[in-house]
Amino acid sequence: MISMIADQFETFLFDLDGVIYLGDEALPHAVDGVNRLYEQNKRIRFLTNDPRPTRQAVASRLRELGIRVDKEEIVTAAWATAAHLRREGVTTAAAVGSEGLRTELRQQGITVTNESPDAVVVGVDEQTTYADIRRATRHIDQGAQFVGTNPDGAFPTPDGPAPGAGAIVRAVETSTGASPTVVGKPEPLMFEMALEGTDVVQNAVVIGDNPATDILGAHRAGLTGILVADEAPIAASSQDFTHPDEVIRSLSGLFSHTVTPWDNPQYSWPADIRPGVGAVILNESGEVLLLKRADKEQWALPTGTVERGEAVEEAILREVQEETGLQITVDRLTGVYSHPEQQVFSYPSGETVHFVTNCFLCSVDGGTLEADQDEALDVRFADTDRLPNRILPMHPRWITDAVEGTNVTIA
């Protein structure tokens, strides 16, 4: 017997607008579908990126539609942000946003103040002003943590799109040059807060109507993502995190469809794709130049990024000079590499980048071999047949392609 979606999971995380209601009206089968899950004793949470209302206000609205919901089952961007700050030990915060945001902060024991706050929380409402942005900028410049409720640049209204919290967050980000911690979807924090105190992460599913927030957020959090839509969106890649695991037209589909649960891949979802360069540098004995990276303490080829206005050959000449002190000659391009498991890197800032790397076979032309102490613990030539055990996993392939290949490799 094939299990339907309703039978496959114990915890259901529902987006609201576009899934449960649209405007002031419940969507077809939404109320019946949710109440049927309640009758089956499923654990339910309702998630919204709207940072303006309190959880109590959202719960009241759902009860008016006929859904028997408790306030504790509501996860707004404002509540999740406040709960996150409490968990991080923050006791005072300045708030840019609605009175609902301030209420959620106070209910978590956080004092809302503009006198030397520990954190600045940026949301949005119709009364947000330039003075609010200026005040937030000043606090962050003086050392306050910068936290955004959610990244949505706009939200729909009957008169057309209106600026969302993300627009205000980016204004403060531009003013300060600081990167915020963002809590709302598609950031994993929102889902972590919704599931806090449970042990059912592997048995939870997200149902939403927006691939870029609900589905991407679900997958980044390691959860199965189901899209409510009339037809499946077309993904540019089968590995795109925004591609839903199943599409249903309404919540009645929870009782007639099945889904293959999300299988978390062995790489992070990158925020950016950038050009990179790598060098296989051989000496007269046919040995290859390796650096022991300071950040990972692993051996690697000299690599780097391509700067604006720079040709790839110029980039590798510069990187090798900076990292090793050597001047090199580029002999030929040996490969172009773009592997999501091996060339996606996450940095302490939270940024995740997928590099597409042009690799060159090079020879030494001059200079003195010396490691850049900021980048490498050691630098030396090694036998290509006896490479160190702790070497970045993609680099042996690059070395083999450069030494043995005659044509450019694309991988």
C-alpha positions as CSV (number, residue, x, y, z in Angstrom):
1,M,0.0,0.0,0.0
2,I,1.4,3.4,-1.0
3,S,1.5,6.0,1.8
4,M,0.1,9.4,1.1
5,I,2.0,12.6,2.2
6,A,-0.2,12.9,5.2
7,D,0.9,9.4,6.4
8,Q,4.6,9.9,5.5
9,F,5.3,12.7,8.0
10,E,4.5,13.6,11.6
11,T,5.3,17.3,11.5
12,F,3.9,19.8,8.9
13,L,5.2,23.3,8.5
14,F,2.7,25.4,6.5
15,D,3.3,28.7,4.9
16,L,0.3,31.0,5.2
17,D,-0.4,33.4,2.3
18,G,-1.0,31.4,-0.8
19,V,-1.3,28.1,1.0
20,I,-3.9,28.6,3.8
21,Y,-5.5,31.8,2.6
22,L,-5.3,34.5,-0.1
23,G,-6.3,37.9,1.1
24,D,-9.2,37.5,3.5
25,E,-10.4,34.2,2.1
26,A,-9.3,30.7,2.9
27,L,-8.1,28.7,-0.1
28,P,-10.1,25.7,-1.3
29,H,-9.5,22.6,0.9
30,A,-7.1,24.5,3.2
31,V,-9.2,24.5,6.3
32,D,-10.4,20.9,5.9
33,G,-7.0,19.7,5.1
34,V,-5.3,21.2,8.1
35,N,-8.1,20.1,10.5
36,R,-7.9,16.6,9.1
37,L,-4.2,16.5,10.0
38,Y,-5.1,17.7,13.5
39,E,-7.6,14.8,13.8
40,Q,-4.6,12.5,12.9
41,N,-2.6,14.0,15.8
42,K,0.0,15.5,13.5
43,R,2.3,18.3,14.8
44,I,1.6,21.5,12.9
45,R,3.3,24.8,12.7
46,F,2.3,27.9,10.6
47,L,5.3,29.9,9.3
48,T,5.1,33.5,7.9
49,N,7.8,35.8,6.9
50,D,5.6,38.8,7.7
51,P,7.3,40.4,10.7
52,R,4.5,42.9,11.5
53,P,1.8,40.9,13.4
54,T,2.1,39.1,16.7
55,R,1.6,35.4,16.9
56,Q,-1.7,36.0,18.8
57,A,-3.0,38.1,15.9
58,V,-2.1,35.4,13.3
59,A,-3.7,32.7,15.5
60,S,-6.9,34.8,15.8
61,R,-7.1,35.2,12.0
62,L,-6.7,31.4,11.5
63,R,-9.4,30.6,14.1
64,E,-11.8,33.0,12.2
65,L,-11.2,30.8,9.1
66,G,-12.1,27.7,11.1
67,I,-8.7,26.3,12.0
68,R,-8.3,25.3,15.6
69,V,-4.8,26.6,16.3
70,D,-2.9,27.6,19.4
71,K,-0.6,30.7,19.5
72,E,2.4,28.4,20.2
73,E,1.9,26.8,16.7
74,I,2.5,30.1,15.0
75,V,6.0,31.0,13.8
76,T,6.3,34.6,12.5
77,A,9.6,36.2,11.4
78,A,9.3,38.5,14.4
79,W,8.8,35.8,17.0
80,A,11.5,33.6,15.5
81,T,13.9,36.6,15.6
82,A,13.1,37.3,19.2
83,A,13.4,33.7,20.2
84,H,16.8,33.5,18.4
85,L,18.1,36.6,20.2
86,R,17.0,35.2,23.6
87,R,18.8,31.9,22.8
88,E,21.9,34.0,22.0
89,G,21.7,35.8,25.3
90,V,20.7,39.2,24.0
91,T,18.9,41.3,26.6
92,T,18.5,44.7,24.9
93,A,17.6,45.5,21.3
94,A,16.6,48.5,19.1
95,A,13.8,47.7,16.7
96,V,13.0,49.0,13.2
97,G,9.5,47.8,12.5
98,S,6.1,47.3,13.8
99,E,4.7,47.3,17.3
100,G,4.1,43.6,16.8
101,L,7.8,43.1,16.4
102,R,8.4,45.1,19.6
103,T,5.8,43.0,21.4
104,E,7.5,39.7,20.4
105,L,10.8,41.0,21.6
106,R,9.4,42.1,25.0
107,Q,7.6,38.7,25.4
108,Q,11.0,37.0,25.1
109,G,12.4,39.1,27.9
110,I,14.3,41.5,25.6
111,T,14.2,45.2,26.6
112,V,13.5,47.4,23.5
113,T,15.6,50.5,23.8
114,N,17.6,53.0,21.7
115,E,20.2,53.4,24.5
116,S,23.3,51.3,23.6
117,P,21.4,48.2,22.6
118,D,23.0,44.8,22.2
119,A,21.3,44.2,18.9
120,V,19.4,46.1,16.2
121,V,16.5,44.1,14.7
122,V,15.3,45.4,11.3
123,G,11.8,44.5,10.1
124,V,9.3,46.8,8.4
125,D,6.0,48.6,8.7
126,E,4.3,51.5,7.0
127,Q,5.7,54.0,9.5
128,T,9.4,53.1,8.9
129,T,11.3,56.3,8.3
130,Y,14.8,57.6,7.2
131,A,15.4,58.4,10.9
132,D,14.8,54.8,11.8
133,I,17.4,53.7,9.3
134,R,19.9,56.3,10.5
135,R,19.4,55.3,14.1
136,A,20.0,51.6,13.2
137,T,23.1,52.5,11.3
138,R,24.5,54.4,14.3
139,H,23.9,51.5,16.7
140,I,25.5,49.0,14.4
141,D,28.5,51.3,13.9
142,Q,28.8,51.4,17.7
143,G,29.0,47.6,17.9
144,A,25.4,46.3,18.1
145,Q,24.6,43.0,16.4
146,F,22.7,43.5,13.1
147,V,19.7,41.1,12.7
148,G,17.1,41.1,9.9
149,T,13.7,39.5,10.4
150,N,13.5,38.3,6.8
151,P,15.0,39.0,3.4
152,D,11.8,39.7,1.3
153,G,12.4,42.7,-0.8
154,A,8.6,43.3,-1.4
155,F,5.2,41.9,-0.5
156,P,2.0,42.0,-2.6
157,T,-0.8,44.5,-1.9
158,P,-4.0,45.3,-3.8
159,D,-2.2,48.4,-5.2
160,G,0.9,46.5,-6.2
161,P,4.1,45.5,-4.5
162,A,5.2,47.3,-1.3
163,P,8.8,47.4,0.1
164,G,9.3,44.5,2.5
165,A,11.7,44.0,5.4
166,G,14.5,43.0,3.0
167,A,14.4,46.4,1.4
168,I,15.0,48.0,4.8
169,V,17.6,45.4,5.8
170,R,19.6,46.1,2.6
171,A,19.4,49.9,3.2
172,V,21.0,49.4,6.6
173,E,23.5,46.9,5.2
174,T,24.5,49.5,2.5
175,S,24.8,52.2,5.1
176,T,26.9,50.2,7.5
177,G,28.8,47.8,5.3
178,A,27.9,45.1,7.8
179,S,26.3,41.7,6.9
180,P,23.2,40.9,9.0
181,T,22.1,37.6,10.5
182,V,18.8,37.0,8.7
183,V,16.2,34.7,10.5
184,G,13.2,34.4,8.1
185,K,12.8,32.1,5.1
186,P,14.8,30.9,3.2
187,E,17.3,31.0,6.0
188,P,17.5,27.7,8.0
189,L,17.1,29.6,11.3
190,M,13.4,30.0,10.7
191,F,12.9,26.3,10.4
192,E,15.2,25.5,13.3
193,M,13.2,27.8,15.5
194,A,9.9,26.1,14.3
195,L,11.3,22.7,15.2
196,E,13.1,23.7,18.4
197,G,12.4,21.2,21.1
198,T,11.4,18.4,18.7
199,D,13.4,15.4,17.5
200,V,11.5,15.0,14.3
201,V,13.7,16.9,11.8
202,Q,13.8,13.9,9.5
203,N,10.1,13.4,9.7
204,A,9.0,17.0,9.0
205,V,7.7,18.5,5.7
206,V,7.3,22.1,4.5
207,I,4.3,23.1,2.4
208,G,4.6,26.5,0.7
209,D,3.8,28.4,-2.5
210,N,7.1,30.1,-3.1
211,P,10.1,28.1,-4.5
212,A,12.6,30.9,-3.6
213,T,11.6,31.0,0.1
214,D,9.6,28.0,1.2
215,I,11.2,25.3,-1.0
216,L,14.7,26.7,-0.9
217,G,14.4,27.2,2.9
218,A,13.2,23.7,3.4
219,H,16.0,22.1,1.5
220,R,18.6,24.3,3.1
221,A,17.3,23.1,6.5
222,G,17.4,19.5,5.3
223,L,13.6,19.1,5.0
224,T,11.3,17.9,2.3
225,G,9.6,20.8,0.4
226,I,6.1,20.5,-1.2
227,L,4.9,23.3,-3.5
228,V,1.2,24.4,-3.7
229,A,0.8,25.4,-7.4
230,D,-1.2,24.7,-10.5
231,E,1.9,23.3,-12.2
232,A,5.5,22.4,-11.5
233,P,8.0,25.2,-12.0
234,I,10.8,24.5,-14.5
235,A,14.2,24.3,-12.7
236,A,17.4,25.2,-14.6
237,S,19.1,22.3,-12.9
238,S,17.9,19.0,-11.3
239,Q,20.1,19.9,-8.3
240,D,18.5,23.3,-7.8
241,F,17.4,23.6,-4.2
242,T,14.4,25.6,-5.3
243,H,13.0,22.6,-7.2
244,P,10.1,21.1,-5.1
245,D,10.0,17.4,-4.1
246,E,6.3,17.3,-5.1
247,V,3.6,19.7,-6.4
248,I,0.0,19.7,-5.3
249,R,-2.8,22.0,-6.4
250,S,-4.4,22.3,-2.9
251,L,-4.0,20.8,0.5
252,S,-6.3,18.0,-0.5
253,G,-3.2,16.7,-2.3
254,L,-1.7,15.7,1.0
255,F,-4.2,12.9,1.1
256,S,-3.9,11.8,-2.6
257,H,-0.2,12.3,-3.4
258,T,3.0,10.7,-2.3
259,V,6.5,12.2,-2.2
260,T,10.1,11.0,-2.2
261,P,11.7,12.7,0.8
262,W,14.5,15.2,0.2
263,D,17.9,13.6,0.2
264,N,20.3,16.2,1.5
265,P,23.3,16.5,-0.9
266,Q,26.9,16.7,0.2
267,Y,27.3,20.4,-0.5
268,S,25.9,23.7,0.6
269,W,23.6,25.9,-1.5
270,P,25.8,28.7,-2.8
271,A,24.7,32.3,-2.7
272,D,27.0,33.2,-5.6
273,I,29.0,31.7,-8.4
274,R,32.5,33.2,-9.1
275,P,35.3,32.6,-11.5
276,G,38.4,31.0,-10.0
277,V,41.9,30.1,-11.2
278,G,44.3,27.3,-10.3
279,A,47.9,26.5,-11.2
280,V,49.7,23.1,-11.7
281,I,53.3,24.4,-11.5
282,L,56.0,21.9,-12.4
283,N,59.7,22.3,-11.8
284,E,62.5,20.8,-13.9
285,S,62.2,17.5,-12.1
286,G,58.5,17.2,-12.9
287,E,57.5,17.9,-9.3
288,V,54.3,19.9,-8.6
289,L,54.1,22.9,-6.3
290,L,51.8,22.6,-3.3
291,L,50.8,24.8,-0.4
292,K,49.6,23.8,3.0
293,R,46.5,26.0,3.5
294,A,46.4,27.8,6.8
295,D,42.6,27.8,6.9
296,K,42.1,24.0,6.5
297,E,45.6,22.7,7.1
298,Q,45.3,20.8,3.9
299,W,47.7,20.7,0.9
300,A,46.5,22.3,-2.3
301,L,47.5,23.8,-5.6
302,P,47.8,27.6,-5.7
303,T,44.4,28.9,-6.4
304,G,42.5,32.2,-6.3
305,T,39.7,34.4,-7.6
306,V,39.4,36.5,-10.7
307,E,39.1,40.2,-9.9
308,R,36.9,42.6,-11.8
309,G,38.6,43.7,-15.1
310,E,41.2,40.9,-14.9
311,A,41.9,38.2,-17.4
312,V,42.2,34.6,-16.0
313,E,45.8,34.4,-17.0
314,E,46.6,37.7,-15.3
315,A,44.7,36.4,-12.2
316,I,46.8,33.2,-11.9
317,L,50.1,35.1,-12.4
318,R,49.1,37.5,-9.6
319,E,47.8,34.8,-7.2
320,V,51.0,32.6,-7.5
321,Q,53.2,35.7,-7.0
322,E,51.3,36.7,-3.9
323,E,51.0,33.2,-2.4
324,T,54.5,31.7,-3.2
325,G,56.8,34.5,-4.3
326,L,57.4,32.8,-7.7
327,Q,57.0,34.3,-11.2
328,I,55.5,31.8,-13.6
329,T,54.9,31.3,-17.3
330,V,51.5,29.9,-18.3
331,D,51.9,27.1,-20.8
332,R,48.3,26.1,-21.5
333,L,44.8,25.8,-20.1
334,T,44.3,22.2,-18.8
335,G,40.8,22.2,-17.4
336,V,37.6,24.1,-16.4
337,Y,36.1,22.6,-13.2
338,S,32.7,23.2,-11.6
339,H,31.9,20.5,-9.1
340,P,29.2,21.3,-6.4
341,E,30.6,18.9,-3.8
342,Q,34.2,19.9,-4.2
343,Q,34.1,23.6,-5.2
344,V,31.5,25.1,-2.9
345,F,33.1,26.9,0.0
346,S,31.5,28.4,3.1
347,Y,33.2,31.3,4.9
348,P,33.0,32.5,8.5
349,S,30.9,35.4,7.3
350,G,28.2,32.9,6.4
351,E,28.7,33.5,2.6
352,T,28.8,30.3,0.5
353,V,30.4,30.5,-3.0
354,H,30.6,28.0,-5.9
355,F,33.8,28.5,-7.9
356,V,34.2,27.7,-11.6
357,T,37.9,27.3,-11.8
358,N,40.2,27.6,-14.9
359,C,43.3,25.5,-14.2
360,F,46.6,26.1,-16.0
361,L,49.8,24.1,-16.5
362,C,52.6,26.5,-15.6
363,S,56.4,26.5,-15.3
364,V,58.7,28.5,-13.0
365,D,60.2,31.7,-14.5
366,G,61.9,33.3,-11.5
367,G,61.4,34.6,-8.0
368,T,62.1,33.0,-4.6
369,L,59.9,30.3,-3.2
370,E,58.4,31.6,0.1
371,A,54.9,31.0,1.6
372,D,52.6,33.9,2.3
373,Q,52.1,33.3,6.0
374,D,48.5,34.7,5.9
375,E,47.6,32.1,3.3
376,A,49.8,29.0,3.8
377,L,51.7,27.2,6.6
378,D,54.2,25.7,4.1
379,V,55.0,25.5,0.4
380,R,57.1,22.9,-1.4
381,F,57.4,20.8,-4.5
382,A,56.1,17.2,-4.3
383,D,56.3,14.1,-6.5
384,T,53.1,13.8,-8.6
385,D,53.0,10.1,-7.9
386,R,53.3,10.5,-4.1
387,L,51.0,13.3,-3.2
388,P,50.3,14.1,0.5
389,N,47.3,12.3,2.1
390,R,45.7,15.6,3.3
391,I,45.2,17.2,-0.1
392,L,42.0,18.9,-1.3
393,P,40.0,16.2,-3.0
394,M,39.7,17.8,-6.4
395,H,43.4,18.7,-6.9
396,P,44.8,15.2,-7.7
397,R,42.4,15.2,-10.7
398,W,43.6,18.6,-11.8
399,I,47.3,17.5,-11.5
400,T,46.6,14.3,-13.6
401,D,44.7,16.3,-16.3
402,A,47.6,18.8,-16.5
403,V,50.4,16.2,-16.6
404,E,48.8,13.6,-18.8
405,G,46.2,15.5,-20.8
406,T,46.6,17.1,-24.2
407,N,43.1,18.6,-24.5
408,V,41.2,20.9,-22.1
409,T,39.1,19.1,-19.6
410,I,35.7,20.4,-18.5
411,A,34.3,18.8,-15.4
